[in-house]
């Protein structure tokens, strides 16, 4: 696989979404959880989305229950939680695994392209973020502790690439 555009994933609604639909956009892809210490980052992610969506940014959230069982809800519960508590309007996908043998192909692609600390491919916790350029290639990986507002400069640089 050479770009993320060859992949697809199911939305919270159950409908398939092909990443080819995002071709030419900048993507910020995040594994999320509703009951995590980093959950308030939903607000920052929404703010980035609102600020840059007209320029071509898409924020894509992938709920995951692999870390401390911090997203145990149904797809409907996750969607309601995100909208009610954080006003999330960016795209949320169906709950997936982001590590291990059942890791979703999107996260296998991302972690192969952008390794973590000490060169590891594994995702260590919720709210690991990946920035993907307009060409479908991974630009950067950010640890869960990196707050969304601190990566706005990288997003602006990616958006400037036409």
Secondary structure, 3 states (H helix, E strand, C coil): CCCHHHCEEEECCCCEEEHHHHCCCEEEEEEECCCCCCCCHHHHHHHHHHHHHHHCEEEEEEECCCCCCCCCCCHHHHHHHHHHHHCCCCEEECCCCCCCCCCCHHHHHHHHHCCCHHHCCCCCCCCCEEEECCCCCEEEEECCCCCHHHHHHHHHHHHHCC
